[in-house]
Amino acid sequence: MSACSVTEMQQTSCGSLYGDLEEYLNEVERRAQRTGNDSDDVYTQLAQREKDLVLAAELGKALLEKNEEISRANERLAEEYSHKLEVNF
């Protein structure tokens, strides 16, 4: 795997993840700025917070998996580079 393909992989796979994260943060911000929060009942607020918690857990899991994937790709690249150095000497 070349460095170029790793970069492309990061851009395509992480792009949607970061987009989801930005959408989530924008939604949280919009909700915080709403003035009608007092009219929402406690159960609605609890349900929304539960949804937020689930989404945050899913995003965290996706970030962790992406980090592991990138780490494995980095290790492969280091091994390939090391092998090429050994062959040249």
Secondary structure, DSSP 4 states (H G I P E B T S, - for coil): --HHHHHHHHHHHHHHHHHHHHHHHHHHHHHHH-SGGGGS-HHHHHHHHHHHHHHHHHHHHHHHHHHHHHHHHHHHHHHHHHHHHHHH-
